[in-house]
Amino acid sequence: MASISELENQAESFSRNGDMRSAERVCRQILARDAQHLSSLRFLADLALAGGNFAAAETHLRALLRQAPENAQLQSRLGQALYRQGKLHEAARAYQDCWRANPRSKMVYLTLGCLHLELGNIDKAVQVFSLGEGVAPDLLSLWRNPQTNPAVAQMSKTAWQALCRHHTDLHVNTVAALESTAVTARIRDAVWPLADARPVEYEHPLQRAQVFYIRHDESPAFYDPGSLPWSEQLERQFPAIREEILGGLDIQADGRPYLRDSHRLEGAQWEPLVNRMNWASVHLYSGGVANQKVVGKFPKTLAALDQVPVATRQGKPSEVFISVLAPHTRIPEHYGVSSAILTAHLPIEVPAGCGLKVHEETREPRAGKLMVFDDTWQHSAWNESDSPRVVLIFELWHPGLTAAERESVTHSFQAREHWLQRRRVD
């Protein structure tokens, strides 16, 4: 009787010469003597998949997985075999196991997400697609690349369309559920340009809110601070604010680069600012969450802002930070996040040679003099001096929004944030 080693050599020789039937026969002889023989199980699984015998492939793959349960490739192939038999729920579980074994594989997010779509689990599918985009930022745009495999491109496009449809429905349904019908039309028609099923039609080519876009009857580049009833009181408190900020500012201990790898700004012009402290910030609030490490250092500043209609999340200021722009540094032209808000600058320390351009208007910052502008217009800033530029920056509600509309916008953002927080693959 031939030894297993001799049978292995026979099977390899048959396979190398293209005699798959004989190779299969020998592999079965090996398995009759060693039911866990890896190379024979792998050969028979591959042969069954290629020949469309998916039930046999499942049997062999399950035997392999009993020996290597965390093998992502085997889990993926098992998912394929189950899917081709119409066992969609079992296939989904196999692809989830594949994801657990290799959560960095972008294809598992597309495959599992599309499988959830077939099962009618739309919300779960979109959760998977969204998480996959976090792993591979190009995942939902692969379909735009003509070099992408057609099958993968179709999956990517399906995922992108499902994500846009889901996010649009989430916004529209959230707004519609509010009791105040007075806000429904304009806020319902607001779009999320990064992922919205509806066309995004900006009113001006140089005014492009990047995340949330509401149409306003009027929104100039700069707003006259004198038209804002709270501005004079804030400026009167400037000496105390300046003293507190310059005394408490520790950019090395508390600061971070304003731009990190996750930024969405496109172009090589941003590279000198990414992950570098030449444009740094110390956030007191970000996304409505207080930076407990630093807020205690600036009580007078925050007390002064209590009298200002700052934009809020969860009842807290959405964003308040101290911006430090290094000497001889320029922030390239870009667009802001949301047309629901305006941006306010209170210059703290501004050497000569600093500037701010919004749309077609350029202004020179002056210490203690408030600057309020709509940052959805193309804008840029610079510091051509030999000293740092220090500015207190915070967000205001756009004055064109009613209280009911502000509430509606807040609910839409909260719904999106809640959805993002509960995303799971498994």
C-alpha angles and dihedrals in degrees: 000000000000117000121241088252090055091047090051090055091049092050092048091049093049091048093048090053093048096251096134095163092059091043089053092050092052093047089054089052089053092049091050086063099033113023091188098052102142103204092047093049090047092049093049092046091052091046092050093049092049091048095047094247093134097165090058090045089054091052094051094043092051089052090052092047091054085066097037108024094167096053104124094196092054091047090051092051091048088052089053093049092048093046092052089054091053093250093136099162092050090046090054090053090050092052090048088055088048089053092050089053094047114013091169094066107106094196093064089061092053094044096045093042093051089048090055088052090055089050090052093247094133098161092049091047092054091047089056093046091049093050089047090056088057089057096042113019091197094054097103095040099050088102090066091062112084089206093064118108106264094235092050091045091054092050091048092050091047089051093048093049092047092050093049093047092048095049092046092051091046091055096043094046093047092053093043091053093061116101095230107086090182091080098042102094104048098035092040088055093050111112137215100223096198093061119005131133091216124079115264110227113181117200093222128027091228096048109073122153104207102207110016125019127192123173114239126192088224134010115156123196094249129026122213106246088210089068090059110083095210098049098085093053091049092050090050088060092051098104091057092043092049093049091049095047096046090045096048101035112113104168094177096052101032105023133090135184108281090222121051134175091278094063117122099211112124129218140056090264089079097056095087088060102042113106090350130117096225085095103033135163140196107207119209090177130011124176089353092302120120120232096230091194093067113016091086090062094062110045095141092050093051092044089055090051090053086077092053126085092241118176110259144204121194087354093301130103108280095217134359121160145152111240120206117192114192123229116282093013128135128197105213124230113286144146131253130243109248138018088209088079143047125214121236125200122195104187111220104175115009120168121199112278098050123122146171124208121193116182104314099339125091123195134181113228117235123200112259095009114116120232118196121184144159103250093194084082113085106272142169139183137201146186113206094169131097093247134068120266113226120195134170107224128191139160127248130195110256106258090226091070122089120222090256091051091050089053090050092051090048091052091050092052091046091051090052092047092048091051092049091051095053097049115128136167096208 
